């Protein structure tokens, strides 16, 4: 990973939280409570700026990388039909032992500018063998 | 944590594909059996965020979405089609285990005061 990526903004966009998106997520969960859970866990990280935005932005080698963790801070659930603004940034890139860690944060704000939720994704990449 | 132990799943291939479509994450390790096997896995694996969403769903089912303030999840093992996930309360949140006892995720939760019994 590129340790110089720390602090970099990878993408920024306005996104529609469509009823269809929440229905698709509800269907994937497949539970009676799925419709309520779906309002908390939409992820646009793969779509904002294109499928490879995060991988390229971190300079990550997917063959050596895996998803290590996720974080959510909720101010409120997403509401079907609203448009939110998302900003995706590299929060940290660091090395610990024989692994590199990259933390990407997506902050979603509503039309009033108030935070809706903050998602963080931690990737772990094994250091390449010499 | 003031929730009851419960199960989610078994996770299945259609569910993984539906989740891929919902979040536009078509990494082949989730949707391409041959790719997953070439990578040394027995089959495709569930997206980590799907596993976490199922754990959070177990909490939402009991406490409602407004109860959740934050979640910090660590993924520790892959989830395969056929895995039943046991969501077990811990002091800090919930742990997600397979039937074998393997812990696949640990989720620390912060709840709204009313939901936390405070």
gemmi code that builds the backbone of each chain (N, CA, C; Angstrom):
import gemmi

chains = {
    "A": [
        ("UNK", (0.842, -1.194, 0.000), (0.000, 0.000, 0.000), (0.879, 1.247, 0.000)),
        ("UNK", (0.292, 2.310, -0.436), (0.998, 3.576, -0.535), (0.794, 4.375, 0.752)),
        ("UNK", (1.853, 4.446, 1.588), (1.700, 5.150, 2.861), (1.510, 6.645, 2.648)),
        ("UNK", (1.843, 7.142, 1.462), (1.624, 8.547, 1.144), (0.172, 8.878, 0.855)),
        ("UNK", (-0.668, 7.839, 0.815), (-2.091, 8.061, 0.500), (-2.864, 8.634, 1.679)),
        ("UNK", (-2.279, 8.574, 2.872), (-2.991, 9.040, 4.074), (-3.467, 10.477, 3.896)),
        ("UNK", (-4.737, 10.706, 4.158), (-5.311, 12.037, 4.051), (-5.888, 12.351, 2.684)),
        ("UNK", (-5.638, 11.467, 1.718), (-6.098, 11.715, 0.346), (-7.614, 11.506, 0.225)),
        ("UNK", (-8.276, 12.382, -0.507), (-9.690, 12.177, -0.833), (-9.767, 11.335, -2.095)),
        ("UNK", (-10.440, 10.208, -2.006), (-10.503, 9.280, -3.142), (-11.696, 9.562, -4.046)),
        ("UNK", (-12.768, 10.028, -3.453), (-13.971, 10.283, -4.258), (-14.945, 11.117, -3.449)),
        ("UNK", (-15.772, 11.816, -4.157), (-16.811, 12.634, -3.524), (-17.980, 12.690, -4.506)),
        ("UNK", (-19.180, 12.495, -4.014), (-20.316, 12.451, -4.940), (-21.629, 12.609, -4.184)),
        ("UNK", (-22.659, 12.993, -4.926), (-24.025, 12.949, -4.402), (-24.646, 11.624, -4.836)),
        ("UNK", (-25.316, 10.970, -3.911), (-25.874, 9.652, -4.196), (-27.330, 9.593, -3.774)),
        ("UNK", (-28.131, 8.946, -4.585), (-29.544, 8.758, -4.248), (-29.715, 7.436, -3.498)),
        ("UNK", (-30.325, 7.533, -2.334), (-30.654, 6.307, -1.586), (-32.027, 5.866, -2.094)),
        ("UNK", (-32.029, 5.114, -3.147), (-33.302, 4.764, -3.783), (-34.030, 3.681, -3.001)),
        ("UNK", (-35.357, 3.680, -3.082), (-36.094, 2.566, -2.464), (-35.632, 1.224, -3.018)),
        ("UNK", (-35.271, 1.206, -4.319), (-34.834, -0.052, -4.939), (-33.558, -0.572, -4.287)),
        ("UNK", (-32.644, 0.343, -3.965), (-31.406, -0.076, -3.304), (-31.719, -0.740, -1.966)),
        ("UNK", (-32.587, -0.096, -1.190), (-32.908, -0.645, 0.127), (-33.661, -1.971, -0.003)),
        ("UNK", (-34.480, -2.090, -1.029), (-35.194, -3.360, -1.263), (-34.199, -4.466, -1.621)),
        ("UNK", (-33.204, -4.130, -2.453), (-32.202, -5.140, -2.832), (-31.412, -5.597, -1.606)),
        ("UNK", (-31.063, -4.641, -0.765), (-30.303, -4.974, 0.443), (-31.162, -5.807, 1.403)),
        ("UNK", (-32.419, -5.425, 1.507), (-33.351, -6.184, 2.356), (-33.450, -7.625, 1.859)),
        ("UNK", (-33.555, -7.792, 0.545), (-33.631, -9.129, -0.024), (-32.384, -9.944, 0.252)),
        ("UNK", (-31.218, -9.296, 0.209), (-29.968, -10.014, 0.466), (-29.883, -10.467, 1.916)),
        ("UNK", (-30.406, -9.669, 2.825), (-30.378, -10.069, 4.237), (-31.347, -11.221, 4.475)),
        ("UNK", (-32.518, -11.137, 3.864), (-33.445, -12.263, 3.901), (-34.084, -12.547, 5.241)),
        ("UNK", (-34.249, -11.520, 6.057), (-34.859, -11.722, 7.378), (-36.058, -10.798, 7.544)),
        ("UNK", (-36.862, -11.059, 8.566), (-38.027, -10.214, 8.834), (-37.608, -8.783, 9.205)),
        ("UNK", (-36.449, -8.655, 9.826), (-35.974, -7.337, 10.254), (-35.072, -6.682, 9.208)),
        ("UNK", (-34.897, -7.352, 8.070), (-33.955, -6.871, 7.060), (-34.240, -5.467, 6.562)),
        ("UNK", (-35.512, -5.105, 6.433), (-35.843, -3.772, 5.909), (-35.347, -2.677, 6.858)),
        ("UNK", (-35.406, -2.948, 8.151), (-34.922, -1.940, 9.107), (-33.392, -1.905, 9.136)),
        ("UNK", (-32.776, -3.089, 9.068), (-31.312, -3.153, 9.077), (-30.744, -2.503, 7.818)),
        ("UNK", (-31.451, -2.671, 6.691), (-30.953, -2.133, 5.421), (-30.753, -0.621, 5.475)),
        ("UNK", (-31.504, 0.075, 6.314), (-31.360, 1.537, 6.390), (-30.081, 1.945, 7.118)),
        ("UNK", (-29.411, 0.969, 7.735), (-28.174, 1.271, 8.474), (-26.918, 0.901, 7.702)),
        ("UNK", (-27.018, -0.069, 6.790), (-25.796, -0.658, 6.250), (-25.605, -0.564, 4.736)),
        ("UNK", (-26.258, 0.401, 4.044), (-25.915, 0.512, 2.616), (-24.437, 0.842, 2.462)),
        ("UNK", (-23.818, 0.344, 1.420), (-22.433, 0.686, 1.145), (-22.322, 1.144, -0.296)),
        ("UNK", (-21.732, 2.310, -0.464), (-21.527, 2.828, -1.810), (-20.046, 2.846, -2.151)),
        ("UNK", (-19.238, 2.265, -1.265), (-17.782, 2.378, -1.433), (-17.323, 1.841, -2.780)),
        ("UNK", (-18.000, 0.808, -3.267), (-17.566, 0.205, -4.536), (-18.059, 0.990, -5.750)),
        ("UNK", (-19.031, 1.862, -5.530), (-19.619, 2.544, -6.687), (-19.153, 3.989, -6.835)),
        ("UNK", (-18.804, 4.627, -5.707), (-18.396, 6.033, -5.789), (-17.074, 6.127, -6.539)),
        ("UNK", (-17.081, 6.807, -7.654), (-15.848, 7.018, -8.413), (-15.389, 5.802, -9.192)),
        ("UNK", (-16.138, 4.720, -9.126), (-15.750, 3.537, -9.898), (-15.294, 2.407, -9.003)),
        ("UNK", (-15.369, 1.210, -9.545), (-15.136, -0.012, -8.773), (-13.731, -0.098, -8.176)),
        ("UNK", (-12.749, 0.527, -8.854), (-11.361, 0.358, -8.405), (-10.842, 1.554, -7.615)),
        ("UNK", (-11.722, 2.479, -7.280), (-11.279, 3.711, -6.616), (-10.503, 3.433, -5.337)),
        ("UNK", (-11.046, 2.581, -4.491), (-10.400, 2.330, -3.201), (-9.115, 1.533, -3.393)),
        ("UNK", (-9.170, 0.520, -4.249), (-7.988, -0.323, -4.477), (-6.848, 0.522, -5.050)),
        ("UNK", (-7.177, 1.301, -6.059), (-6.145, 2.141, -6.682), (-5.696, 3.253, -5.731)),
        ("UNK", (-6.637, 3.818, -5.003), (-6.311, 4.927, -4.104), (-5.368, 4.529, -2.992)),
        ("UNK", (-5.505, 3.281, -2.529), (-4.604, 2.790, -1.484), (-3.329, 2.191, -2.076)),
        ("UNK", (-3.320, 1.987, -3.398), (-2.184, 1.296, -4.008), (-2.108, -0.138, -3.511)),
        ("UNK", (-3.265, -0.771, -3.436), (-3.370, -2.088, -2.799), (-3.226, -3.207, -3.831)),
        ("UNK", (-2.521, -4.265, -3.443), (-2.413, -5.464, -4.273), (-3.464, -6.457, -3.774)),
        ("UNK", (-4.540, -6.578, -4.539), (-5.676, -7.398, -4.074), (-5.296, -8.851, -3.837)),
        ("UNK", (-4.262, -9.341, -4.512), (-3.881, -10.753, -4.347), (-3.301, -11.005, -2.960)),
        ("UNK", (-2.909, -9.926, -2.259), (-2.330, -10.092, -0.919), (-3.184, -9.412, 0.147)),
        ("UNK", (-4.372, -8.946, -0.240), (-5.154, -8.124, 0.678), (-6.456, -8.802, 1.086)),
        ("UNK", (-6.925, -8.468, 2.246), (-8.249, -8.921, 2.693), (-8.876, -7.835, 3.553)),
        ("UNK", (-10.166, -7.999, 3.769), (-10.914, -7.052, 4.587), (-10.743, -7.440, 6.045)),
        ("UNK", (-10.203, -6.532, 6.829), (-9.931, -6.858, 8.222), (-10.970, -6.356, 9.200)),
        ("UNK", (-11.645, -5.276, 8.846), (-12.603, -4.735, 9.802), (-13.501, -3.686, 9.188)),
        ("UNK", (-14.570, -3.402, 9.908), (-15.562, -2.419, 9.476), (-16.001, -1.622, 10.694)),
        ("UNK", (-16.286, -0.360, 10.457), (-16.829, 0.435, 11.545), (-17.996, 1.274, 11.066)),
        ("UNK", (-18.970, 1.462, 11.936), (-20.118, 2.323, 11.632), (-20.345, 3.264, 12.815)),
        ("UNK", (-20.568, 4.520, 12.484), (-21.065, 5.458, 13.502), (-22.331, 6.054, 12.915)),
        ("UNK", (-23.453, 5.801, 13.593), (-24.749, 6.237, 13.048), (-25.278, 7.462, 13.788)),
        ("UNK", (-25.667, 8.455, 13.008), (-26.423, 9.577, 13.570), (-27.911, 9.319, 13.380)),
        ("UNK", (-28.241, 8.681, 12.250), (-29.632, 8.296, 11.954), (-29.604, 7.291, 10.814)),
        ("UNK", (-30.678, 6.544, 10.593), (-30.741, 5.644, 9.438), (-30.847, 6.446, 8.138)),
        ("UNK", (-30.485, 5.824, 7.025), (-30.767, 6.405, 5.715), (-32.285, 6.356, 5.492)),
        ("UNK", (-32.779, 7.323, 4.723), (-34.212, 7.386, 4.415), (-34.392, 7.143, 2.921)),
        ("UNK", (-35.279, 6.227, 2.568), (-35.520, 5.937, 1.150), (-35.926, 7.199, 0.411)),
        ("UNK", (-35.278, 7.454, -0.722), (-35.614, 8.602, -1.550), (-34.747, 9.823, -1.314)),
        ("UNK", (-33.956, 9.822, -0.243), (-33.128, 11.006, 0.017), (-31.843, 10.957, -0.817)),
        ("UNK", (-31.257, 12.121, -1.000), (-29.942, 12.210, -1.633), (-28.934, 12.593, -0.562)),
        ("UNK", (-27.845, 11.862, -0.525), (-26.799, 12.136, 0.459), (-25.508, 12.476, -0.286)),
        ("UNK", (-24.646, 13.172, 0.427), (-23.328, 13.468, -0.133), (-22.325, 12.562, 0.565)),
        ("UNK", (-21.454, 11.938, -0.202), (-20.456, 11.059, 0.401), (-19.065, 11.534, 0.015)),
        ("UNK", (-18.186, 11.458, 0.987), (-16.777, 11.791, 0.767), (-15.962, 10.612, 1.277)),
        ("UNK", (-15.149, 10.048, 0.394), (-14.342, 8.875, 0.739), (-12.885, 9.309, 0.863)),
        ("UNK", (-12.287, 9.075, 2.016), (-10.906, 9.506, 2.255), (-10.073, 8.361, 2.829)),
        ("UNK", (-8.771, 8.475, 2.666), (-7.851, 7.527, 3.303), (-7.526, 8.077, 4.684)),
        ("UNK", (-7.998, 7.390, 5.702), (-7.820, 7.861, 7.074), (-6.427, 7.524, 7.598)),
        ("UNK", (-5.908, 6.364, 7.200), (-4.590, 5.959, 7.707), (-4.022, 4.839, 6.846)),
        ("UNK", (-2.725, 4.807, 6.743), (-2.006, 3.670, 6.149), (-0.782, 3.444, 7.031)),
        ("UNK", (-0.652, 2.249, 7.541), (0.480, 1.995, 8.438), (0.916, 0.542, 8.347)),
        ("UNK", (2.122, 0.297, 8.831), (2.671, -1.063, 8.845), (2.760, -1.541, 10.283)),
        ("UNK", (2.341, -2.786, 10.467), (2.434, -3.385, 11.809), (2.879, -4.830, 11.594)),
        ("UNK", (4.034, -5.169, 12.124), (4.562, -6.518, 11.890), (4.790, -6.730, 10.409)),
        ("UNK", (4.302, -7.842, 9.882), (4.515, -8.140, 8.463), (3.291, -7.763, 7.621)),
        ("UNK", (2.427, -6.915, 8.161), (1.228, -6.505, 7.428), (1.154, -4.987, 7.292)),
        ("UNK", (0.526, -4.555, 6.221), (0.183, -3.154, 6.067), (-1.325, -3.004, 6.254)),
        ("UNK", (-1.716, -1.916, 6.843), (-3.129, -1.658, 7.098), (-3.524, -0.353, 6.418)),
        ("UNK", (-4.655, -0.364, 5.770), (-5.196, 0.839, 5.158), (-6.611, 1.048, 5.651)),
        ("UNK", (-6.889, 2.243, 6.148), (-8.223, 2.547, 6.682), (-8.878, 3.613, 5.796)),
        ("UNK", (-9.993, 3.249, 5.187), (-10.737, 4.157, 4.319), (-12.035, 4.543, 5.013)),
        ("UNK", (-12.340, 5.818, 5.000), (-13.548, 6.312, 5.676), (-14.498, 6.922, 4.653)),
        ("UNK", (-15.760, 6.598, 4.772), (-16.807, 7.206, 3.939), (-17.755, 7.957, 4.874)),
        ("UNK", (-17.837, 9.260, 4.672), (-18.747, 10.084, 5.487), (-19.929, 10.505, 4.641)),
        ("UNK", (-21.116, 10.239, 5.154), (-22.349, 10.567, 4.435), (-23.052, 11.709, 5.156)),
        ("UNK", (-23.363, 12.751, 4.407), (-24.113, 13.866, 4.991), (-25.418, 14.061, 4.233)),
        ("UNK", (-26.421, 14.528, 4.949), (-27.735, 14.750, 4.354), (-27.802, 16.103, 3.650)),
        ("UNK", (-28.977, 16.416, 3.113), (-29.136, 17.671, 2.366), (-28.967, 18.889, 3.265)),
        ("UNK", (-29.129, 18.713, 4.578), (-28.929, 19.818, 5.527), (-27.465, 19.945, 5.960)),
        ("UNK", (-26.612, 19.076, 5.429), (-25.189, 19.124, 5.775), (-24.832, 18.339, 7.024)),
        ("UNK", (-25.838, 17.819, 7.710), (-25.576, 17.076, 8.941), (-25.127, 15.647, 8.618)),
        ("UNK", (-24.255, 15.140, 9.471), (-23.745, 13.782, 9.280), (-24.870, 12.762, 9.435)),
        ("UNK", (-24.951, 11.825, 8.496), (-25.898, 10.713, 8.591), (-25.191, 9.512, 9.211)),
        ("UNK", (-24.078, 9.135, 8.608), (-23.266, 8.085, 9.197), (-21.845, 8.135, 8.663)),
        ("UNK", (-20.961, 7.487, 9.414), (-19.548, 7.404, 9.047), (-19.200, 5.926, 9.018)),
        ("UNK", (-18.698, 5.484, 7.886), (-18.289, 4.080, 7.753), (-16.771, 4.042, 7.598)),
        ("UNK", (-16.136, 3.088, 8.252), (-14.700, 2.892, 8.039), (-14.453, 1.441, 7.643)),
        ("UNK", (-13.519, 1.271, 6.731), (-13.176, -0.060, 6.235), (-11.671, -0.226, 6.389)),
        ("UNK", (-11.264, -1.306, 7.056), (-9.840, -1.567, 7.240), (-9.407, -2.734, 6.365)),
        ("UNK", (-8.455, -2.471, 5.495), (-7.882, -3.523, 4.650), (-6.531, -3.929, 5.230)),
        ("UNK", (-6.223, -5.217, 5.114), (-4.938, -5.736, 5.564), (-4.239, -6.336, 4.357)),
        ("UNK", (-2.986, -5.955, 4.152), (-2.222, -6.493, 3.027), (-0.920, -7.093, 3.552)),
        ("UNK", (-0.695, -8.346, 3.203), (0.571, -8.980, 3.577), (1.704, -8.308, 2.812)),
        ("UNK", (2.799, -8.037, 3.529), (3.943, -7.430, 2.856), (4.499, -8.429, 1.845)),
        ("UNK", (4.846, -7.935, 0.649), (5.351, -8.821, -0.411), (6.649, -9.485, 0.023)),
        ("UNK", (6.776, -10.779, -0.327), (8.012, -11.504, -0.016), (9.123, -11.009, -0.937)),
        ("UNK", (10.324, -10.850, -0.353), (11.462, -10.389, -1.169), (11.915, -11.510, -2.105)),
    ],
    "B": [
        ("UNK", (-24.226, -7.534, 27.033), (-25.127, -6.882, 26.073), (-26.519, -7.493, 26.226)),
        ("UNK", (-27.505, -6.640, 26.249), (-28.864, -7.063, 26.581), (-29.615, -7.603, 25.360)),
        ("UNK", (-29.051, -8.625, 24.731), (-29.749, -9.287, 23.627), (-29.639, -10.802, 23.790)),
        ("UNK", (-30.518, -11.491, 23.095), (-30.542, -12.953, 23.178), (-29.701, -13.555, 22.054)),
        ("UNK", (-29.090, -14.681, 22.361), (-28.358, -15.414, 21.324), (-29.331, -15.857, 20.228)),
        ("UNK", (-28.925, -15.774, 18.976), (-29.800, -16.176, 17.880), (-28.960, -16.590, 16.675)),
        ("UNK", (-29.618, -17.085, 15.650), (-28.876, -17.526, 14.463), (-29.283, -16.715, 13.238)),
        ("UNK", (-28.403, -16.687, 12.267), (-28.662, -16.127, 10.948), (-28.141, -17.139, 9.917)),
        ("UNK", (-28.849, -17.259, 8.801), (-28.431, -18.196, 7.772), (-29.213, -19.501, 7.854)),
        ("UNK", (-28.737, -20.557, 7.156), (-27.428, -20.644, 6.514), (-27.268, -19.668, 5.361)),
        ("UNK", (-26.064, -19.114, 5.289), (-25.709, -18.246, 4.169), (-25.691, -19.089, 2.900)),
        ("UNK", (-26.209, -18.533, 1.812), (-26.201, -19.315, 0.567), (-25.683, -18.481, -0.608)),
        ("UNK", (-25.406, -19.178, -1.705), (-24.795, -18.516, -2.868), (-25.699, -17.428, -3.461)),
        ("UNK", (-26.981, -17.688, -3.483), (-27.903, -16.678, -4.032), (-27.869, -15.422, -3.162)),
        ("UNK", (-27.820, -15.620, -1.854), (-27.751, -14.479, -0.937), (-26.477, -13.668, -1.178)),
        ("UNK", (-25.363, -14.354, -1.366), (-24.090, -13.662, -1.620), (-24.177, -12.883, -2.936)),
        ("UNK", (-24.770, -13.508, -3.942), (-24.913, -12.826, -5.236), (-25.850, -11.620, -5.124)),
        ("UNK", (-26.923, -11.777, -4.349), (-27.852, -10.656, -4.177), (-27.171, -9.502, -3.441)),
        ("UNK", (-26.345, -9.834, -2.461), (-25.628, -8.779, -1.746), (-24.644, -8.088, -2.679)),
        ("UNK", (-23.951, -8.874, -3.511), (-23.015, -8.298, -4.486), (-23.737, -7.278, -5.364)),
        ("UNK", (-24.942, -7.631, -5.794), (-25.724, -6.732, -6.630), (-26.174, -5.496, -5.878)),
        ("UNK", (-26.512, -5.673, -4.609), (-27.029, -4.545, -3.821), (-25.948, -3.495, -3.559)),
        ("UNK", (-24.697, -3.930, -3.420), (-23.632, -2.968, -3.095), (-22.640, -2.817, -4.244)),
        ("UNK", (-22.947, -3.460, -5.380), (-22.074, -3.372, -6.570), (-20.663, -3.850, -6.275)),
        ("UNK", (-20.523, -4.895, -5.501), (-19.195, -5.453, -5.211), (-19.130, -6.855, -5.796)),
        ("UNK", (-18.581, -6.926, -7.004), (-18.512, -8.213, -7.706), (-17.103, -8.790, -7.684)),
        ("UNK", (-16.358, -8.537, -6.623), (-15.053, -9.179, -6.470), (-15.254, -10.680, -6.717)),
        ("UNK", (-14.478, -11.278, -7.657), (-14.746, -12.675, -8.031), (-14.632, -13.673, -6.884)),
        ("UNK", (-13.944, -13.316, -5.833), (-13.849, -14.260, -4.714), (-15.224, -14.502, -4.085)),
        ("UNK", (-16.182, -13.600, -4.375), (-17.540, -13.744, -3.838), (-18.516, -14.392, -4.821)),
        ("UNK", (-18.200, -14.315, -6.110), (-19.208, -14.730, -7.098), (-18.693, -15.735, -8.132)),
        ("UNK", (-17.403, -16.020, -8.136), (-16.833, -16.903, -9.156), (-16.180, -18.100, -8.461)),
        ("UNK", (-16.877, -19.240, -8.529), (-16.425, -20.436, -7.820), (-15.012, -20.854, -8.262)),
        ("UNK", (-14.769, -20.830, -9.556), (-13.451, -21.255, -10.051), (-12.356, -20.321, -9.560)),
        ("UNK", (-12.629, -19.023, -9.554), (-11.645, -18.053, -9.066), (-11.344, -18.329, -7.587)),
        ("UNK", (-12.402, -18.557, -6.811), (-12.209, -18.788, -5.376), (-11.373, -20.046, -5.128)),
        ("UNK", (-11.653, -21.090, -5.896), (-10.886, -22.329, -5.716), (-9.435, -22.146, -6.141)),
        ("UNK", (-9.218, -21.380, -7.205), (-7.842, -21.114, -7.649), (-7.082, -20.314, -6.590)),
        ("UNK", (-7.826, -19.568, -5.787), (-7.206, -18.777, -4.719), (-6.986, -19.617, -3.454)),
        ("UNK", (-7.315, -20.908, -3.532), (-7.067, -21.791, -2.402), (-8.224, -21.929, -1.437)),
        ("UNK", (-9.367, -21.381, -1.809), (-10.548, -21.479, -0.938), (-11.412, -22.667, -1.373)),
        ("UNK", (-12.192, -23.233, -0.480), (-13.061, -24.345, -0.869), (-14.230, -23.910, -1.759)),
        ("UNK", (-14.592, -22.647, -1.686), (-15.702, -22.125, -2.497), (-15.668, -20.610, -2.421)),
        ("UNK", (-16.668, -19.965, -3.034), (-16.809, -18.520, -2.838), (-17.028, -18.224, -1.358)),
        ("UNK", (-16.761, -16.983, -0.984), (-16.978, -16.574, 0.410), (-17.957, -15.404, 0.448)),
        ("UNK", (-18.632, -15.285, 1.572), (-19.546, -14.149, 1.764), (-18.734, -12.862, 1.921)),
        ("UNK", (-19.309, -11.754, 1.477), (-18.680, -10.457, 1.724), (-18.603, -10.233, 3.243)),
        ("UNK", (-17.481, -9.691, 3.694), (-17.377, -9.376, 5.125), (-18.503, -8.462, 5.596)),
        ("UNK", (-18.826, -7.410, 4.824), (-19.920, -6.544, 5.268), (-21.280, -7.251, 5.329)),
        ("UNK", (-21.464, -8.310, 4.544), (-22.708, -9.081, 4.650), (-22.754, -9.811, 5.990)),
        ("UNK", (-21.627, -10.411, 6.362), (-21.565, -11.089, 7.663), (-21.868, -10.107, 8.798)),
        ("UNK", (-21.254, -8.928, 8.697), (-21.490, -7.928, 9.753), (-22.941, -7.435, 9.718)),
        ("UNK", (-23.477, -7.259, 8.511), (-24.875, -6.812, 8.405), (-25.813, -7.845, 9.027)),
        ("UNK", (-25.508, -9.116, 8.864), (-26.358, -10.156, 9.468), (-26.239, -10.120, 10.998)),
        ("UNK", (-25.041, -9.857, 11.492), (-24.878, -9.733, 12.950), (-25.658, -8.527, 13.464)),
        ("UNK", (-25.557, -7.409, 12.743), (-26.297, -6.214, 13.162), (-27.803, -6.434, 13.043)),
        ("UNK", (-28.196, -7.224, 12.039), (-29.620, -7.516, 11.869), (-30.177, -8.260, 13.089)),
        ("UNK", (-29.354, -9.118, 13.660), (-29.794, -9.839, 14.861), (-30.048, -8.868, 16.010)),
        ("UNK", (-29.245, -7.804, 16.065), (-29.427, -6.790, 17.114), (-30.652, -5.934, 16.800)),
        ("UNK", (-30.765, -5.529, 15.527), (-31.907, -4.701, 15.122), (-33.219, -5.442, 15.369)),
        ("UNK", (-33.249, -6.740, 15.112), (-34.472, -7.529, 15.306), (-34.944, -7.467, 16.761)),
        ("UNK", (-34.005, -7.323, 17.681), (-34.365, -7.347, 19.099), (-34.501, -5.954, 19.717)),
        ("UNK", (-33.689, -5.002, 19.222), (-33.660, -3.684, 19.860), (-34.143, -2.555, 18.956)),
        ("UNK", (-34.234, -2.821, 17.647), (-34.615, -1.767, 16.698), (-33.399, -0.990, 16.216)),
        ("UNK", (-33.494, -0.356, 15.034), (-32.335, 0.344, 14.470), (-31.911, 1.573, 15.261)),
        ("UNK", (-32.870, 2.209, 15.944), (-32.541, 3.430, 16.679), (-31.655, 3.152, 17.886)),
        ("UNK", (-31.554, 1.871, 18.269), (-30.739, 1.523, 19.438), (-29.252, 1.593, 19.145)),
        ("UNK", (-28.900, 1.518, 17.876), (-27.479, 1.421, 17.519), (-26.862, 2.798, 17.318)),
        ("UNK", (-25.740, 3.026, 17.986), (-24.991, 4.272, 17.816), (-23.692, 4.033, 17.040)),
        ("UNK", (-22.993, 2.932, 17.372), (-21.777, 2.621, 16.621), (-21.470, 1.137, 16.706)),
        ("UNK", (-20.714, 0.686, 15.728), (-20.260, -0.710, 15.701), (-18.833, -0.726, 15.179)),
        ("UNK", (-18.006, -1.513, 15.835), (-16.630, -1.704, 15.365), (-16.404, -3.198, 15.243)),
        ("UNK", (-16.240, -3.647, 13.990), (-16.209, -5.087, 13.729), (-14.837, -5.529, 13.249)),
        ("UNK", (-14.398, -6.663, 13.750), (-13.151, -7.273, 13.276), (-13.505, -8.624, 12.674)),
        ("UNK", (-13.057, -8.836, 11.452), (-13.341, -10.105, 10.761), (-12.163, -11.042, 10.958)),
        ("UNK", (-12.448, -12.301, 11.308), (-11.346, -13.201, 11.643), (-11.351, -14.511, 10.872)),
        ("UNK", (-12.423, -14.812, 10.138), (-12.462, -16.056, 9.354), (-13.503, -15.903, 8.255)),
        ("UNK", (-13.287, -16.567, 7.111), (-14.261, -16.450, 6.022), (-15.542, -17.226, 6.300)),
        ("UNK", (-16.624, -16.738, 5.701), (-17.919, -17.417, 5.792), (-18.235, -18.010, 4.418)),
        ("UNK", (-18.579, -19.300, 4.412), (-18.840, -20.019, 3.168), (-20.336, -20.322, 3.031)),
        ("UNK", (-20.782, -20.564, 1.801), (-22.178, -21.013, 1.632), (-22.438, -22.250, 2.500)),
        ("UNK", (-23.575, -22.245, 3.142), (-23.926, -23.355, 4.034), (-23.656, -23.071, 5.498)),
        ("UNK", (-22.838, -22.059, 5.767), (-22.533, -21.737, 7.165), (-23.748, -21.118, 7.859)),
        ("UNK", (-24.095, -21.676, 9.000), (-25.078, -21.049, 9.885), (-24.296, -20.180, 10.859)),
        ("UNK", (-24.751, -18.952, 11.042), (-24.042, -18.013, 11.911), (-24.782, -17.879, 13.243)),
        ("UNK", (-24.043, -18.122, 14.301), (-24.590, -17.962, 15.647), (-24.153, -16.597, 16.161)),
        ("UNK", (-25.109, -15.760, 16.520), (-24.803, -14.411, 17.021), (-24.943, -14.448, 18.545)),
        ("UNK", (-23.798, -14.306, 19.194), (-23.731, -14.522, 20.640), (-23.415, -13.205, 21.347)),
        ("UNK", (-24.217, -12.815, 22.324), (-23.897, -11.568, 23.030), (-22.618, -11.701, 23.854)),
        ("UNK", (-21.854, -10.615, 23.899), (-20.673, -10.539, 24.759), (-20.797, -9.276, 25.607)),
        ("UNK", (-19.836, -9.064, 26.479), (-19.880, -7.849, 27.309), (-19.849, -6.591, 26.449)),
        ("UNK", (-19.087, -6.670, 25.325), (-18.876, -5.462, 24.515), (-19.817, -5.347, 23.329)),
        ("UNK", (-20.504, -6.434, 22.973), (-21.353, -6.402, 21.786), (-21.832, -7.786, 21.418)),
        ("UNK", (-21.399, -8.263, 20.256), (-21.746, -9.623, 19.846), (-20.549, -10.276, 19.160)),
        ("UNK", (-20.575, -11.600, 19.187), (-19.577, -12.381, 18.486), (-20.339, -13.252, 17.494)),
        ("UNK", (-19.777, -13.438, 16.298), (-20.421, -14.274, 15.291), (-19.598, -15.547, 15.156)),
        ("UNK", (-20.254, -16.681, 15.373), (-19.554, -17.966, 15.327), (-20.226, -18.896, 14.332)),
        ("UNK", (-19.409, -19.808, 13.763), (-19.975, -20.891, 12.975), (-20.404, -22.011, 13.935)),
        ("UNK", (-21.116, -22.982, 13.379), (-21.551, -24.116, 14.210), (-20.355, -24.845, 14.803)),
        ("UNK", (-19.209, -24.805, 14.110), (-17.990, -25.454, 14.612), (-17.392, -24.726, 15.796)),
        ("UNK", (-17.869, -23.529, 16.067), (-17.323, -22.715, 17.142), (-16.334, -21.674, 16.657)),
        ("UNK", (-15.916, -21.775, 15.400), (-14.985, -20.784, 14.841), (-15.594, -19.388, 14.898)),
        ("UNK", (-14.861, -18.464, 15.457), (-15.332, -17.077, 15.512), (-15.005, -16.402, 14.183)),
        ("UNK", (-16.022, -15.903, 13.505), (-15.802, -15.248, 12.207), (-15.780, -13.728, 12.331)),
        ("UNK", (-16.380, -13.204, 13.371), (-16.373, -11.754, 13.554), (-16.653, -11.398, 15.009)),
        ("UNK", (-16.027, -10.311, 15.425), (-16.287, -9.752, 16.749), (-16.764, -8.325, 16.538)),
        ("UNK", (-17.900, -7.988, 17.121), (-18.498, -6.678, 16.877), (-18.710, -5.965, 18.211)),
        ("UNK", (-17.956, -4.895, 18.415), (-18.171, -4.062, 19.604), (-19.257, -3.046, 19.274)),
        ("UNK", (-20.201, -2.900, 20.183), (-21.355, -2.030, 19.920), (-21.465, -0.925, 20.960)),
        ("UNK", (-21.897, 0.229, 20.509), (-22.346, 1.276, 21.421), (-23.831, 1.446, 21.173)),
        ("UNK", (-24.607, 1.334, 22.246), (-26.059, 1.451, 22.115), (-26.557, 2.769, 22.690)),
        ("UNK", (-27.700, 3.195, 22.206), (-28.356, 4.357, 22.793), (-28.652, 4.046, 24.256)),
        ("UNK", (-28.587, 5.034, 25.133), (-28.740, 4.784, 26.571), (-29.976, 3.956, 26.932)),
        ("UNK", (-31.101, 4.234, 26.319), (-32.325, 3.501, 26.665), (-32.198, 2.025, 26.329)),
        ("UNK", (-31.526, 1.717, 25.203), (-31.375, 0.327, 24.782), (-30.330, -0.397, 25.598)),
        ("UNK", (-29.398, 0.374, 26.179), (-28.292, -0.215, 26.921), (-28.677, -0.484, 28.367)),
        ("UNK", (-29.874, -0.110, 28.724), (-30.335, -0.350, 30.084), (-29.799, 0.661, 31.074)),
        ("UNK", (-29.134, 1.729, 30.555), (-28.536, 2.720, 31.454), (-29.605, 3.647, 31.992)),
    ],
}
model = gemmi.Model(1)
for chain_id, residues in chains.items():
    chain = gemmi.Chain(chain_id)
    for i, (resn, *xyz) in enumerate(residues, 1):
        res = gemmi.Residue()
        res.name, res.seqid = resn, gemmi.SeqId(i, " ")
        for name, pos in zip(("N", "CA", "C"), xyz):
            atom = gemmi.Atom()
            atom.name, atom.element = name, gemmi.Element(name[0])
            atom.pos, atom.b_iso = gemmi.Position(*pos), 0.0
            res.add_atom(atom)
        chain.add_residue(res)
    model.add_chain(chain)
structure = gemmi.Structure()
structure.add_model(model)
structure.setup_entities()
